[in-house]
């Protein structure tokens, strides 16, 4: 986990109501979804992400490893949005972006807490597995806070499936 990494350009989360980030490289694809006040946000976020994966050629998957990569993305989205619901007064938005090699998920919320995998991880106990799952499935993940602003953006990056 690299929660202390200095943010790169574009790492500070989605622009309000922006569909594209102006500073993104030309091969970056971006989708944003407002979640504030919505009901059923976890399935909404999964469906939104599934549609992006379909539009970007991840789905329908022709091979088992590609299907597994897409399912990992959908599981991570579910975990990040669920954590925002349970621990951060609900999610504000979801941003999904892809550079072709890496898919980045960002969930913005109003919470002040710091997500972390439960240590030690105990597989037999209910609850508390969300960030452990994120840590295991992702290349990297972290938290971005904007000074003077309420809330945070929790981000996670996954490798694109093999072509």
C-alpha positions as CSV (number, residue, x, y, z in Angstrom):
1,X,0.0,0.0,0.0
2,X,1.4,3.4,-0.8
3,X,-0.7,5.9,0.9
4,X,2.2,8.3,1.2
5,X,3.0,8.5,-2.5
6,X,3.0,12.0,-3.9
7,X,0.0,12.4,-6.2
8,X,0.7,12.4,-9.9
9,X,-1.1,14.8,-12.3
10,X,-4.7,13.6,-12.6
11,X,-4.5,11.6,-9.3
12,X,-6.6,14.1,-7.3
13,X,-9.9,12.5,-8.4
14,X,-12.6,13.5,-10.8
15,X,-13.4,17.0,-11.7
16,X,-16.9,18.0,-10.8
17,X,-19.3,16.6,-13.5
18,X,-16.4,16.0,-15.8
19,X,-16.5,13.2,-18.3
20,X,-13.0,13.6,-19.5
21,X,-9.9,14.9,-17.7
22,X,-8.2,17.5,-19.8
23,X,-4.6,16.6,-18.7
24,X,-5.1,12.9,-19.4
25,X,-2.9,11.3,-22.1
26,X,-4.8,10.7,-25.4
27,X,-4.9,6.9,-24.8
28,X,-6.5,7.3,-21.4
29,X,-10.2,6.5,-21.3
30,X,-12.2,7.9,-18.4
31,X,-15.8,7.4,-17.0
32,X,-17.3,9.2,-14.0
33,X,-20.4,8.4,-12.1
34,X,-22.1,10.6,-9.4
35,X,-23.2,8.4,-6.4
36,X,-24.2,11.0,-3.9
37,X,-27.8,10.5,-2.8
38,X,-28.3,7.5,-5.1
39,X,-29.8,4.3,-3.8
40,X,-28.4,0.9,-4.5
41,X,-24.9,2.4,-5.1
42,X,-23.0,-0.9,-5.0
43,X,-24.9,-2.6,-7.9
44,X,-25.0,0.8,-9.6
45,X,-21.2,1.1,-9.5
46,X,-20.7,-2.5,-10.6
47,X,-23.1,-2.1,-13.6
48,X,-21.4,1.2,-14.5
49,X,-18.0,-0.3,-14.4
50,X,-19.1,-3.5,-16.2
51,X,-20.4,-1.2,-19.1
52,X,-17.1,0.6,-19.2
53,X,-15.2,-2.7,-19.4
54,X,-17.5,-3.8,-22.2
55,X,-17.0,-0.6,-24.1
56,X,-13.2,-0.8,-23.7
57,X,-13.0,-4.4,-24.9
58,X,-12.4,-6.2,-21.6
59,X,-15.8,-7.9,-21.9
60,X,-17.1,-10.2,-23.2
61,X,-14.0,-12.0,-22.2
62,X,-12.8,-14.7,-24.6
63,X,-10.5,-16.5,-22.2
64,X,-10.5,-17.4,-18.5
65,X,-7.7,-15.0,-17.5
66,X,-9.6,-12.1,-19.1
67,X,-12.8,-13.1,-17.4
68,X,-10.9,-13.3,-14.1
69,X,-9.4,-9.9,-14.6
70,X,-12.8,-8.3,-15.3
71,X,-14.3,-10.0,-12.2
72,X,-11.4,-8.7,-10.1
73,X,-12.2,-5.2,-11.2
74,X,-15.9,-5.6,-10.3
75,X,-15.0,-7.1,-6.9
76,X,-12.7,-4.2,-6.1
77,X,-15.3,-1.6,-7.2
78,X,-17.8,-3.4,-4.9
79,X,-15.4,-3.3,-1.9
80,X,-14.4,0.3,-2.3
81,X,-18.0,1.5,-2.7
82,X,-19.1,-0.7,0.2
83,X,-16.4,0.7,2.5
84,X,-17.5,4.2,1.6
85,X,-21.1,3.2,2.5
86,X,-20.1,1.6,5.8
87,X,-17.3,3.8,7.0
88,X,-17.4,7.2,5.3
89,X,-21.0,8.6,5.1
90,X,-21.5,7.1,1.7
91,X,-19.7,7.5,-1.7
92,X,-19.8,10.8,-3.6
93,X,-18.5,9.5,-6.9
94,X,-16.7,6.8,-8.9
95,X,-14.1,7.4,-11.5
96,X,-12.9,4.5,-13.8
97,X,-9.9,5.2,-16.1
98,X,-7.8,3.0,-18.3
99,X,-4.5,3.6,-20.0
100,X,-4.6,0.3,-21.8
101,X,-2.1,-1.3,-19.3
102,X,-3.6,-0.2,-16.0
103,X,-7.2,0.3,-14.9
104,X,-7.6,2.8,-12.1
105,X,-10.7,3.0,-9.8
106,X,-11.3,6.0,-7.6
107,X,-14.1,6.3,-5.0
108,X,-14.6,9.7,-3.5
109,X,-16.4,10.1,-0.1
110,X,-16.8,12.6,2.7
111,X,-15.3,10.4,5.4
112,X,-12.3,11.3,7.6
113,X,-11.2,7.8,8.3
114,X,-8.2,6.0,6.9
115,X,-8.9,2.7,5.2
116,X,-6.6,-0.2,6.0
117,X,-6.6,-3.9,5.8
118,X,-7.5,-5.5,9.1
119,X,-4.3,-6.9,10.7
120,X,-3.9,-9.7,11.3
121,X,-6.3,-10.9,8.7
122,X,-8.5,-13.7,9.9
123,X,-10.3,-15.5,7.1
124,X,-12.7,-17.2,9.3
125,X,-14.2,-14.1,10.9
126,X,-17.1,-12.2,9.3
127,X,-16.5,-8.7,8.0
128,X,-13.3,-6.7,7.7
129,X,-12.1,-8.3,4.5
130,X,-12.7,-5.4,2.0
131,X,-9.3,-3.7,2.1
132,X,-7.5,-7.0,2.4
133,X,-9.1,-8.1,-0.8
134,X,-8.3,-4.8,-2.5
135,X,-4.6,-5.1,-1.3
136,X,-4.4,-8.7,-2.7
137,X,-6.0,-8.0,-6.1
138,X,-4.5,-4.7,-6.9
139,X,-1.1,-3.5,-8.2
140,X,-1.3,-0.6,-5.8
141,X,-3.8,1.4,-3.8
142,X,-3.9,4.5,-1.6
143,X,-5.7,7.5,-0.3
144,X,-5.6,11.1,-1.6
145,X,-6.8,14.0,0.5
146,X,-7.2,17.5,-0.7
147,X,-6.0,20.0,2.0
148,X,-8.8,22.0,3.4
149,X,-11.5,19.8,1.8
150,X,-13.7,17.3,3.5
151,X,-13.3,13.6,2.6
152,X,-10.9,11.7,0.5
153,X,-10.5,9.6,-2.6
154,X,-9.5,6.0,-2.3
155,X,-7.9,4.7,-5.4
156,X,-6.8,1.2,-6.6
157,X,-5.0,0.1,-9.8
158,X,-5.3,-3.2,-11.5
159,X,-3.4,-4.6,-14.4
160,X,-5.2,-4.8,-17.7
161,X,-5.8,-8.4,-18.9
162,X,-3.4,-10.0,-21.3
163,X,-4.3,-9.4,-24.9
